[in-house]
Amino acid sequence: VSGCASTARHDPRDPLEGWNRGVQSFNDRLDDYFMKPVSRGYQWITPTFVDKGVTNFFNNLRDFTSAVNNLLQLKLSRAVSDVGRILVNSTVGLLGVIDVASNLDMPSYKEDFGQTLGRWGVPPGPYIVLPLLGASTARDTVATPVDLYASMDTQLVSGTSATVGVSVLKVVNTRANLLGASQLLDEVALDRYSFFRDAYLARRRSQVYDGNPPDDDENP
């Protein structure tokens, strides 16, 4: 009933709402019955300092692709900052396990190819929920394969026996870090789908405009 009522509102950003709700329902069930239990188990058996080190390691790898995307967006000072973070964390920070750069007040930007496309005027297009991957837009859906292929963790282990293990560890670590946020979402959202959609679209628009989106432009 809530799905039909929401679809009747015809949100212009979400012409595929009926399909999207079905995909999100599938993703939520997969999350409830598999990802959450695995992530809780990971948190339970992993010491906090190890969990933090794994997160820092993957974040350090993300700074590589962030630097490239900042260059593509001509944000040179941010690209230099990303490179600085990589140099500091990869050396003093023991390959990124310790986030020394943040302690030195070097900001982390984590730009992706979807933001780069938005920076150069590519509109987001309709909201889309992807199987397994979750919330997206037409623009971000096109950008996602580029981000996945260009990610340093993919490049470092591509074609080796470690490929699956590293990918699984990255997914489980990321989901474990979001357990608290997902619990809060479940508690406060009357319509989980609409809440998540609106939050996602607002966040992506803010990211494209570096936290300062104009009031008169609804595209990016």
MDAnalysis code that builds the backbone (N, CA, C; Angstrom):
import MDAnalysis as mda
import numpy as np

u = mda.Universe.empty(660, n_residues=220, atom_resindex=np.repeat(np.arange(220), 3), trajectory=True)
u.add_TopologyAttr("name", ["N", "CA", "C"] * 220)
u.add_TopologyAttr("resid", np.arange(1, 221))
u.add_TopologyAttr("resname", ["VAL", "SER", "GLY", "CYS", "ALA", "SER", "THR", "ALA", "ARG", "HIS", "ASP", "PRO", "ARG", "ASP", "PRO", "LEU", "GLU", "GLY", "TRP", "ASN", "ARG", "GLY", "VAL", "GLN", "SER", "PHE", "ASN", "ASP", "ARG", "LEU", "ASP", "ASP", "TYR", "PHE", "MET", "LYS", "PRO", "VAL", "SER", "ARG", "GLY", "TYR", "GLN", "TRP", "ILE", "THR", "PRO", "THR", "PHE", "VAL", "ASP", "LYS", "GLY", "VAL", "THR", "ASN", "PHE", "PHE", "ASN", "ASN", "LEU", "ARG", "ASP", "PHE", "THR", "SER", "ALA", "VAL", "ASN", "ASN", "LEU", "LEU", "GLN", "LEU", "LYS", "LEU", "SER", "ARG", "ALA", "VAL", "SER", "ASP", "VAL", "GLY", "ARG", "ILE", "LEU", "VAL", "ASN", "SER", "THR", "VAL", "GLY", "LEU", "LEU", "GLY", "VAL", "ILE", "ASP", "VAL", "ALA", "SER", "ASN", "LEU", "ASP", "MET", "PRO", "SER", "TYR", "LYS", "GLU", "ASP", "PHE", "GLY", "GLN", "THR", "LEU", "GLY", "ARG", "TRP", "GLY", "VAL", "PRO", "PRO", "GLY", "PRO", "TYR", "ILE", "VAL", "LEU", "PRO", "LEU", "LEU", "GLY", "ALA", "SER", "THR", "ALA", "ARG", "ASP", "THR", "VAL", "ALA", "THR", "PRO", "VAL", "ASP", "LEU", "TYR", "ALA", "SER", "MET", "ASP", "THR", "GLN", "LEU", "VAL", "SER", "GLY", "THR", "SER", "ALA", "THR", "VAL", "GLY", "VAL", "SER", "VAL", "LEU", "LYS", "VAL", "VAL", "ASN", "THR", "ARG", "ALA", "ASN", "LEU", "LEU", "GLY", "ALA", "SER", "GLN", "LEU", "LEU", "ASP", "GLU", "VAL", "ALA", "LEU", "ASP", "ARG", "TYR", "SER", "PHE", "PHE", "ARG", "ASP", "ALA", "TYR", "LEU", "ALA", "ARG", "ARG", "ARG", "SER", "GLN", "VAL", "TYR", "ASP", "GLY", "ASN", "PRO", "PRO", "ASP", "ASP", "ASP", "GLU", "ASN", "PRO"])
u.atoms.positions = np.array([
    [0.834, -1.206, 0.000],
    [0.000, 0.000, 0.000],
    [0.865, 1.251, 0.000],
    [1.915, 1.268, 0.855],
    [2.783, 2.444, 0.907],
    [3.501, 2.641, -0.411],
    [3.857, 1.539, -1.079],
    [4.524, 1.647, -2.374],
    [3.613, 2.281, -3.405],
    [2.368, 1.857, -3.463],
    [1.415, 2.426, -4.422],
    [1.149, 3.886, -4.128],
    [1.008, 4.217, -2.845],
    [0.732, 5.600, -2.465],
    [1.889, 6.500, -2.845],
    [3.132, 5.995, -2.649],
    [4.294, 6.803, -2.972],
    [4.416, 6.995, -4.466],
    [4.156, 5.920, -5.232],
    [4.245, 6.019, -6.685],
    [3.265, 7.041, -7.222],
    [2.096, 7.159, -6.580],
    [1.066, 8.081, -7.037],
    [1.514, 9.530, -6.960],
    [2.532, 9.815, -6.168],
    [3.007, 11.188, -6.054],
    [3.830, 11.607, -7.267],
    [4.303, 10.645, -8.057],
    [5.023, 10.937, -9.296],
    [6.175, 11.907, -9.075],
    [7.096, 11.548, -8.227],
    [8.296, 12.349, -8.041],
    [9.057, 12.362, -9.368],
    [9.281, 13.536, -9.969],
    [9.931, 13.577, -11.289],
    [11.350, 13.036, -11.282],
    [11.980, 12.996, -10.115],
    [13.341, 12.453, -10.035],
    [13.350, 10.935, -10.038],
    [12.168, 10.341, -9.851],
    [12.101, 8.895, -9.617],
    [11.000, 8.255, -10.460],
    [11.112, 8.319, -11.801],
    [10.060, 7.746, -12.650],
    [9.989, 6.224, -12.576],
    [11.027, 5.591, -12.052],
    [11.071, 4.126, -11.962],
    [10.779, 3.647, -10.538],
    [10.002, 4.409, -9.791],
    [9.827, 4.119, -8.373],
    [9.299, 2.715, -8.117],
    [8.343, 2.256, -8.907],
    [7.807, 0.912, -8.692],
    [8.899, -0.147, -8.791],
    [9.702, -0.072, -9.846],
    [10.829, -0.991, -10.019],
    [11.848, -0.816, -8.894],
    [12.164, 0.435, -8.586],
    [13.182, 0.709, -7.571],
    [12.802, 0.160, -6.204],
    [11.521, 0.291, -5.853],
    [11.088, -0.238, -4.558],
    [11.243, -1.758, -4.511],
    [10.956, -2.411, -5.621],
    [11.125, -3.851, -5.661],
    [12.583, -4.259, -5.502],
    [13.482, -3.545, -6.172],
    [14.914, -3.852, -6.071],
    [15.417, -3.555, -4.666],
    [14.955, -2.437, -4.079],
    [15.399, -2.140, -2.720],
    [14.896, -3.190, -1.741],
    [13.689, -3.687, -1.954],
    [13.168, -4.742, -1.095],
    [14.052, -5.986, -1.180],
    [14.476, -6.329, -2.399],
    [15.383, -7.463, -2.577],
    [16.713, -7.203, -1.868],
    [17.270, -5.999, -2.060],
    [18.537, -5.653, -1.418],
    [18.426, -5.680, 0.099],
    [17.284, -5.179, 0.614],
    [17.086, -5.158, 2.068],
    [17.012, -6.569, 2.643],
    [16.342, -7.468, 1.941],
    [16.257, -8.849, 2.419],
    [17.638, -9.505, 2.411],
    [18.400, -9.272, 1.344],
    [19.755, -9.801, 1.273],
    [20.608, -9.241, 2.401],
    [20.414, -7.976, 2.685],
    [21.158, -7.332, 3.763],
    [20.771, -7.913, 5.122],
    [19.460, -8.067, 5.353],
    [18.982, -8.564, 6.641],
    [19.428, -10.003, 6.918],
    [19.371, -10.840, 5.880],
    [19.623, -12.264, 6.085],
    [21.067, -12.687, 5.846],
    [21.854, -11.804, 5.214],
    [23.235, -12.201, 4.933],
    [24.259, -11.145, 5.358],
    [24.164, -9.926, 4.794],
    [25.212, -8.943, 5.019],
    [25.295, -8.475, 6.467],
    [24.147, -8.213, 7.094],
    [24.185, -7.776, 8.492],
    [24.771, -8.842, 9.410],
    [24.316, -10.107, 9.332],
    [24.923, -11.122, 10.201],
    [26.424, -11.289, 9.961],
    [26.836, -11.281, 8.692],
    [28.267, -11.416, 8.396],
    [29.039, -10.217, 8.943],
    [28.503, -9.020, 8.775],
    [29.181, -7.816, 9.236],
    [29.274, -7.770, 10.752],
    [28.198, -8.191, 11.435],
    [28.238, -8.240, 12.896],
    [29.265, -9.270, 13.374],
    [29.324, -10.405, 12.669],
    [30.327, -11.408, 13.013],
    [31.737, -10.879, 12.798],
    [31.924, -10.144, 11.722],
    [33.230, -9.542, 11.438],
    [33.626, -8.576, 12.547],
    [32.686, -7.738, 12.972],
    [32.977, -6.798, 14.054],
    [33.277, -7.524, 15.361],
    [32.565, -8.620, 15.596],
    [32.721, -9.342, 16.859],
    [34.092, -10.008, 16.957],
    [34.597, -10.558, 15.850],
    [35.868, -11.283, 15.907],
    [37.075, -10.399, 15.601],
    [36.829, -9.198, 15.093],
    [37.945, -8.339, 14.697],
    [38.208, -7.289, 15.765],
    [39.416, -7.245, 16.324],
    [39.745, -6.190, 17.289],
    [39.544, -4.808, 16.671],
    [39.163, -3.862, 17.495],
    [38.840, -2.526, 17.002],
    [39.988, -1.901, 16.225],
    [41.205, -2.065, 16.729],
    [42.335, -1.431, 16.055],
    [42.610, -2.077, 14.691],
    [42.312, -3.364, 14.569],
    [42.475, -4.035, 13.271],
    [41.398, -3.561, 12.301],
    [40.163, -3.482, 12.789],
    [39.048, -2.997, 11.968],
    [39.345, -1.588, 11.461],
    [39.838, -0.730, 12.346],
    [40.168, 0.643, 11.959],
    [41.303, 0.652, 10.945],
    [42.285, -0.219, 11.139],
    [43.406, -0.286, 10.206],
    [42.974, -0.723, 8.818],
    [42.050, -1.682, 8.743],
    [41.537, -2.139, 7.444],
    [40.792, -1.002, 6.750],
    [39.961, -0.288, 7.505],
    [39.236, 0.855, 6.943],
    [40.200, 1.911, 6.424],
    [41.207, 2.231, 7.217],
    [42.196, 3.225, 6.807],
    [42.942, 2.785, 5.547],
    [43.261, 1.504, 5.463],
    [43.990, 0.984, 4.310],
    [43.189, 1.188, 3.023],
    [41.919, 0.822, 3.058],
    [41.086, 0.989, 1.864],
    [40.840, 2.463, 1.558],
    [40.701, 3.295, 2.590],
    [40.536, 4.734, 2.364],
    [41.771, 5.332, 1.707],
    [42.939, 4.838, 2.082],
    [44.173, 5.328, 1.475],
    [44.211, 4.987, -0.012],
    [43.749, 3.792, -0.365],
    [43.697, 3.417, -1.776],
    [42.704, 4.288, -2.541],
    [41.613, 4.662, -1.883],
    [40.625, 5.522, -2.541],
    [41.181, 6.906, -2.848],
    [42.185, 7.335, -2.082],
    [42.777, 8.648, -2.351],
    [43.458, 8.697, -3.718],
    [43.916, 7.547, -4.232],
    [44.517, 7.522, -5.569],
    [43.493, 7.943, -6.628],
    [42.336, 7.279, -6.636],
    [41.315, 7.608, -7.632],
    [40.718, 8.990, -7.371],
    [40.681, 9.399, -6.105],
    [40.201, 10.744, -5.790],
    [41.124, 11.793, -6.400],
    [42.433, 11.566, -6.327],
    [43.390, 12.517, -6.904],
    [43.184, 12.635, -8.407],
    [42.968, 11.498, -9.080],
    [42.743, 11.520, -10.529],
    [41.468, 12.282, -10.862],
    [40.396, 12.025, -10.115],
    [39.132, 12.713, -10.392],
    [39.225, 14.202, -10.091],
    [39.979, 14.583, -9.065],
    [40.169, 16.004, -8.803],
    [40.947, 16.667, -9.935],
    [41.912, 15.954, -10.506],
    [42.633, 16.488, -11.661],
    [41.690, 16.655, -12.855],
    [40.844, 15.647, -13.086],
    [39.891, 15.722, -14.192],
    [38.912, 16.872, -14.014],
    [38.646, 17.254, -12.766],
    [37.746, 18.366, -12.484],
    [38.488, 19.704, -12.388],
    [39.807, 19.660, -12.599],
    [40.670, 20.839, -12.505],
    [40.683, 21.432, -11.098],
    [40.473, 20.599, -10.104],
    [40.594, 21.027, -8.708],
    [42.008, 20.681, -8.246],
    [42.941, 21.527, -8.654],
    [44.349, 21.196, -8.496],
    [44.786, 21.154, -7.035],
    [44.281, 22.078, -6.221],
    [44.690, 22.086, -4.817],
    [44.199, 20.833, -4.096],
    [43.015, 20.363, -4.460],
    [42.493, 19.142, -3.862],
    [43.284, 17.928, -4.335],
    [43.656, 17.915, -5.604],
    [44.464, 16.809, -6.119],
    [45.804, 16.753, -5.391],
    [46.419, 17.911, -5.170],
    [47.684, 17.963, -4.438],
    [47.493, 17.450, -3.009],
    [46.376, 17.818, -2.384],
    [46.082, 17.349, -1.034],
    [45.936, 15.831, -1.007],
    [45.230, 15.276, -2.007],
    [45.080, 13.821, -2.082],
    [46.428, 13.128, -2.220],
    [47.276, 13.671, -3.086],
    [48.607, 13.084, -3.270],
    [49.410, 13.181, -1.978],
    [49.281, 14.311, -1.292],
    [49.973, 14.465, -0.012],
    [49.519, 13.430, 1.010],
    [48.201, 13.176, 1.051],
    [47.682, 12.164, 1.955],
    [48.258, 10.787, 1.615],
    [48.325, 10.481, 0.330],
    [48.854, 9.186, -0.091],
    [50.306, 9.030, 0.363],
    [51.116, 10.053, 0.135],
    [52.529, 9.985, 0.488],
    [52.720, 9.813, 1.989],
    [51.964, 10.582, 2.764],
    [52.107, 10.515, 4.229],
    [51.602, 9.184, 4.768],
    [50.396, 8.793, 4.357],
    [49.807, 7.570, 4.906],
    [50.489, 6.308, 4.403],
    [51.021, 6.340, 3.191],
    [51.667, 5.150, 2.644],
    [53.068, 4.935, 3.210],
    [53.634, 5.964, 3.802],
    [54.976, 5.849, 4.384],
    [54.891, 5.843, 5.911],
    [54.687, 7.009, 6.481],
    [54.599, 7.112, 7.946],
    [53.422, 6.305, 8.482],
    [52.357, 6.241, 7.699],
    [51.152, 5.525, 8.124],
    [51.147, 4.048, 7.813],
    [52.299, 3.490, 7.445],
    [52.428, 2.039, 7.229],
    [51.425, 1.526, 6.195],
    [51.583, 2.024, 4.958],
    [50.722, 1.634, 3.834],
    [49.256, 2.023, 4.045],
    [49.046, 3.035, 4.854],
    [47.692, 3.535, 5.048],
    [46.960, 2.946, 6.224],
    [47.567, 2.011, 6.927],
    [46.899, 1.386, 8.073],
    [46.624, 2.410, 9.169],
    [47.519, 3.388, 9.293],
    [47.329, 4.481, 10.252],
    [47.067, 5.756, 9.465],
    [45.989, 6.440, 9.784],
    [45.621, 7.659, 9.051],
    [46.338, 8.859, 9.659],
    [47.622, 8.963, 9.372],
    [48.427, 10.069, 9.887],
    [48.001, 11.387, 9.257],
    [47.629, 11.354, 7.982],
    [47.295, 12.584, 7.257],
    [46.137, 13.342, 7.902],
    [45.113, 12.618, 8.345],
    [43.984, 13.291, 8.991],
    [44.414, 13.943, 10.297],
    [45.331, 13.301, 11.013],
    [45.849, 13.897, 12.248],
    [46.659, 15.154, 11.965],
    [47.155, 15.290, 10.738],
    [47.894, 16.486, 10.333],
    [46.976, 17.494, 9.645],
    [45.656, 17.306, 9.787],
    [44.647, 18.209, 9.213],
    [44.725, 18.293, 7.692],
    [45.032, 17.153, 7.050],
    [44.997, 17.074, 5.595],
    [43.652, 16.474, 5.213],
    [42.755, 17.260, 4.621],
    [41.381, 16.796, 4.381],
    [41.317, 15.654, 3.377],
    [40.292, 14.814, 3.541],
    [40.035, 13.701, 2.637],
    [38.821, 14.046, 1.778],
    [38.954, 13.976, 0.449],
    [37.879, 14.401, -0.441],
    [37.096, 13.238, -1.054],
    [37.783, 12.178, -1.442],
    [37.142, 10.977, -1.984],
    [36.216, 11.290, -3.165],
    [36.754, 11.989, -4.161],
    [35.995, 12.273, -5.380],
    [35.887, 11.004, -6.233],
    [34.769, 10.851, -6.932],
    [34.586, 9.697, -7.815],
    [34.198, 10.181, -9.210],
    [34.076, 9.241, -10.153],
    [33.841, 9.616, -11.546],
    [32.443, 10.192, -11.754],
    [31.478, 9.757, -10.944],
    [30.147, 10.350, -11.020],
    [30.185, 11.833, -10.694],
    [30.972, 12.217, -9.694],
    [31.129, 13.624, -9.362],
    [31.845, 14.374, -10.490],
    [32.810, 13.715, -11.118],
    [33.513, 14.350, -12.233],
    [32.555, 14.638, -13.386],
    [31.690, 13.667, -13.711],
    [30.700, 13.894, -14.759],
    [29.763, 15.043, -14.383],
    [29.318, 15.062, -13.132],
    [28.452, 16.139, -12.673],
    [29.139, 17.489, -12.719],
    [30.436, 17.506, -12.405],
    [31.217, 18.752, -12.433],
    [31.213, 19.372, -13.825],
    [31.174, 18.533, -14.863],
    [31.200, 19.037, -16.232],
    [29.805, 19.075, -16.864],
    [28.781, 19.090, -16.017],
    [27.443, 19.393, -16.500],
    [26.581, 18.217, -16.884],
    [27.036, 16.988, -16.664],
    [26.196, 15.831, -16.979],
    [25.098, 15.725, -15.920],
    [23.826, 15.791, -16.307],
    [22.741, 15.734, -15.308],
    [22.644, 14.354, -14.685],
    [22.089, 14.269, -13.478],
    [22.022, 12.976, -12.797],
    [21.095, 11.975, -13.456],
    [20.057, 12.475, -14.138],
    [19.085, 11.550, -14.705],
    [18.221, 10.956, -13.600],
    [17.410, 9.962, -13.930],
    [16.484, 9.401, -12.942],
    [17.204, 8.628, -11.841],
    [16.580, 8.606, -10.691],
    [17.060, 7.811, -9.557],
    [16.884, 6.334, -9.882],
    [17.897, 5.548, -9.578],
    [17.875, 4.121, -9.866],
    [18.405, 3.353, -8.658],
    [17.747, 2.263, -8.306],
    [18.280, 1.354, -7.289],
    [18.822, 0.127, -8.009],
    [20.100, -0.117, -7.855],
    [20.755, -1.226, -8.540],
    [20.761, -2.476, -7.665],
    [20.529, -3.643, -8.236],
    [20.652, -4.883, -7.462],
    [22.045, -4.986, -6.846],
    [22.085, -5.307, -5.576],
    [23.318, -5.477, -4.799],
    [24.023, -4.155, -4.503],
    [24.130, -3.258, -5.480],
    [24.887, -2.028, -5.295],
    [24.089, -0.919, -4.622],
    [22.762, -0.934, -4.755],
    [21.926, 0.029, -4.054],
    [21.670, 1.319, -4.805],
    [21.522, 2.410, -4.058],
    [21.085, 3.695, -4.602],
    [22.057, 4.229, -5.637],
    [21.495, 4.813, -6.706],
    [22.308, 5.382, -7.771],
    [21.445, 6.334, -8.581],
    [22.030, 6.899, -9.602],
    [21.302, 7.657, -10.613],
    [21.798, 7.150, -11.972],
    [21.164, 7.612, -13.046],
    [21.617, 7.192, -14.371],
    [23.085, 7.574, -14.571],
    [23.446, 8.784, -14.144],
    [24.838, 9.239, -14.283],
    [25.787, 8.385, -13.454],
    [25.426, 8.116, -12.210],
    [26.306, 7.332, -11.350],
    [26.374, 5.870, -11.781],
    [25.296, 5.384, -12.399],
    [25.303, 4.014, -12.910],
    [26.315, 3.864, -14.035],
    [26.390, 4.871, -14.897],
    [27.385, 4.863, -15.971],
    [28.798, 4.963, -15.389],
    [28.945, 5.753, -14.326],
    [30.266, 5.986, -13.737],
    [30.758, 4.812, -12.892],
    [29.836, 4.021, -12.356],
    [30.218, 2.958, -11.422],
    [31.221, 1.965, -12.005],
    [31.036, 1.444, -13.233],
    [32.051, 0.515, -13.774],
    [33.433, 1.152, -13.872],
    [33.487, 2.449, -14.183],
    [34.775, 3.141, -14.258],
    [35.421, 3.180, -12.874],
    [34.622, 3.524, -11.860],
    [35.148, 3.577, -10.492],
    [35.630, 2.208, -10.030],
    [34.858, 1.171, -10.334],
    [35.229, -0.169, -9.901],
    [36.514, -0.642, -10.596],
    [36.609, -0.357, -11.876],
    [37.793, -0.792, -12.627],
    [39.039, -0.014, -12.206],
    [38.867, 1.291, -11.967],
    [40.014, 2.145, -11.676],
    [40.454, 2.098, -10.218],
    [39.655, 1.496, -9.342],
    [40.009, 1.476, -7.925],
    [41.331, 0.750, -7.715],
    [42.159, 1.279, -6.831],
    [43.500, 0.733, -6.642],
    [43.483, -0.672, -6.069],
    [42.502, -0.993, -5.222],
    [42.454, -2.355, -4.687],
    [42.169, -3.362, -5.803],
    [41.363, -2.943, -6.799],
    [41.123, -3.804, -7.956],
    [42.395, -3.971, -8.783],
    [43.095, -2.881, -9.027],
    [44.292, -2.924, -9.859],
    [45.425, -3.706, -9.196],
    [45.552, -3.587, -7.878],
    [46.657, -4.240, -7.186],
    [46.542, -5.756, -7.180],
    [45.315, -6.274, -7.121],
    [45.154, -7.725, -6.991],
    [44.538, -8.358, -8.227],
    [44.318, -7.567, -9.277],
    [43.691, -8.092, -10.484],
    [44.496, -9.256, -11.049],
    [43.793, -10.354, -11.314],
    [44.441, -11.515, -11.906],
    [45.193, -12.392, -10.930],
    [45.089, -12.089, -9.630],
    [45.771, -12.900, -8.627],
    [44.761, -13.669, -7.794],
    [45.266, -14.585, -6.989],
    [44.385, -15.385, -6.137],
    [43.762, -14.567, -5.017],
    [44.275, -13.364, -4.797],
    [43.768, -12.521, -3.711],
    [42.572, -11.685, -4.129],
    [42.197, -11.724, -5.395],
    [41.151, -10.835, -5.904],
    [39.851, -10.976, -5.131],
    [39.364, -12.205, -4.993],
    [38.084, -12.424, -4.317],
    [38.185, -12.061, -2.845],
    [39.259, -12.459, -2.191],
    [39.414, -12.184, -0.772],
    [39.432, -10.704, -0.452],
    [40.172, -9.934, -1.250],
    [40.247, -8.494, -1.023],
    [38.890, -7.844, -1.266],
    [38.192, -8.268, -2.319],
    [36.876, -7.704, -2.622],
    [35.881, -7.994, -1.504],
    [35.884, -9.228, -1.001],
    [34.975, -9.600, 0.080],
    [35.291, -8.809, 1.345],
    [36.574, -8.698, 1.667],
    [36.972, -7.939, 2.854],
    [36.536, -6.488, 2.749],
    [36.689, -5.897, 1.573],
    [36.294, -4.499, 1.384],
    [34.794, -4.324, 1.584],
    [33.993, -5.218, 0.996],
    [32.537, -5.109, 1.116],
    [32.091, -5.306, 2.564],
    [32.616, -6.320, 3.223],
    [32.216, -6.610, 4.603],
    [32.654, -5.495, 5.539],
    [33.863, -4.983, 5.356],
    [34.351, -3.885, 6.194],
    [33.497, -2.637, 6.014],
    [33.140, -2.334, 4.761],
    [32.297, -1.168, 4.491],
    [30.930, -1.318, 5.133],
    [30.326, -2.510, 5.006],
    [29.002, -2.732, 5.593],
    [29.056, -2.687, 7.106],
    [30.117, -3.224, 7.694],
    [30.253, -3.203, 9.151],
    [30.339, -1.769, 9.668],
    [31.013, -0.901, 8.912],
    [31.126, 0.498, 9.326],
    [29.798, 1.233, 9.278],
    [28.825, 0.684, 8.548],
    [27.525, 1.343, 8.387],
    [26.432, 0.744, 9.269],
    [26.781, -0.197, 10.133],
    [25.760, -0.851, 10.955],
    [25.016, 0.139, 11.836],
    [25.742, 1.053, 12.446],
    [25.095, 2.037, 13.308],
    [24.157, 2.952, 12.547],
    [24.587, 3.384, 11.349],
    [23.758, 4.276, 10.542],
    [22.495, 3.585, 10.067],
    [22.601, 2.311, 9.682],
    [21.418, 1.604, 9.192],
    [20.424, 1.357, 10.316],
    [20.917, 1.149, 11.528],
    [20.006, 0.976, 12.668],
    [19.248, 2.265, 12.946],
    [19.946, 3.395, 12.880],
    [19.290, 4.694, 13.074],
    [18.256, 4.937, 11.999],
    [18.582, 4.587, 10.748],
    [17.644, 4.765, 9.648],
    [16.379, 3.947, 9.875],
    [16.535, 2.724, 10.319],
    [15.379, 1.869, 10.578],
    [14.487, 2.448, 11.670],
    [15.084, 3.158, 12.612],
    [14.331, 3.678, 13.751],
    [13.582, 4.963, 13.420],
    [14.147, 5.813, 12.527],
    [13.563, 7.139, 12.328],
    [12.733, 7.270, 11.055],
    [12.927, 6.377, 10.093],
    [12.271, 6.554, 8.796],
    [10.907, 5.878, 8.757],
    [9.854, 6.673, 8.510],
    [8.521, 6.107, 8.337],
    [8.423, 5.371, 7.003],
    [8.942, 5.984, 5.956],
    [9.032, 5.350, 4.650],
    [10.523, 5.241, 4.321],
    [11.089, 4.092, 4.562],
    [12.536, 3.898, 4.426],
    [13.005, 4.217, 3.010],
    [12.216, 3.823, 2.028],
    [12.602, 4.039, 0.634],
    [12.719, 5.535, 0.322],
    [11.676, 6.300, 0.623],
    [11.690, 7.731, 0.322],
    [12.774, 8.457, 1.101],
    [12.942, 8.085, 2.359],
    [13.964, 8.718, 3.198],
    [15.346, 8.500, 2.591],
    [15.633, 7.255, 2.197],
    [16.947, 6.928, 1.661],
    [17.166, 7.597, 0.307],
    [16.129, 7.587, -0.539],
    [16.244, 8.232, -1.856],
    [16.550, 9.709, -1.715],
    [15.760, 10.418, -0.890],
    [15.951, 11.856, -0.751],
    [17.321, 12.174, -0.150],
    [17.746, 11.373, 0.822],
    [19.051, 11.595, 1.438],
    [20.175, 11.362, 0.432],
    [20.037, 10.304, -0.369],
    [21.070, 9.990, -1.356],
    [21.192, 11.096, -2.401],
    [20.066, 11.526, -2.960],
    [20.100, 12.551, -3.998],
    [20.634, 13.875, -3.463],
    [20.245, 14.223, -2.243],
    [20.745, 15.465, -1.643],
    [22.252, 15.376, -1.397],
    [22.703, 14.231, -0.928],
    [24.131, 14.052, -0.650],
    [24.956, 14.118, -1.934],
    [24.485, 13.446, -2.995],
    [25.243, 13.458, -4.247],
    [25.283, 14.866, -4.846],
    [24.187, 15.585, -4.774],
    [24.162, 16.958, -5.290],
    [25.131, 17.836, -4.515],
    [25.151, 17.653, -3.194],
    [26.085, 18.414, -2.368],
    [27.533, 18.071, -2.713],
    [27.806, 16.802, -2.974],
    [29.172, 16.389, -3.309],
    [29.629, 16.995, -4.628],
    [28.742, 17.026, -5.621],
    [29.108, 17.599, -6.924],
    [29.485, 19.067, -6.768],
    [28.771, 19.788, -5.901],
    [29.019, 21.213, -5.690],
    [29.928, 21.477, -4.488],
    [30.633, 20.464, -4.030],
    [31.581, 20.623, -2.919],
    [30.919, 21.216, -1.677],
    [29.695, 20.757, -1.411],
    [28.999, 21.165, -0.196],
    [28.263, 22.481, -0.286],
    [28.238, 23.109, -1.468],
    [27.575, 24.402, -1.603],
    [26.741, 24.469, -2.869],
    [25.681, 23.654, -2.958],
    [24.867, 23.634, -4.177],
    [24.035, 24.896, -4.308],
    [23.884, 25.412, -5.529],
    [23.047, 26.598, -5.733],
    [21.574, 26.266, -5.583],
    [20.791, 27.258, -5.219],
    [19.363, 27.047, -5.010],
    [18.589, 26.954, -6.315],
    [19.140, 27.524, -7.395],
    [18.383, 27.639, -8.636],
    [18.755, 26.580, -9.674],
    [19.499, 25.560, -9.279],
    [19.914, 24.538, -10.235],
    [19.659, 23.175, -9.620],
    [18.708, 22.464, -10.156],
    [18.353, 21.172, -9.577],
    [18.971, 19.990, -10.331],
    [19.756, 20.233, -11.384],
    [20.271, 19.143, -12.186],
    [21.300, 18.267, -11.485],
    [22.518, 18.796, -11.124],
    [23.497, 17.910, -10.545],
    [23.093, 17.394, -9.194],
])
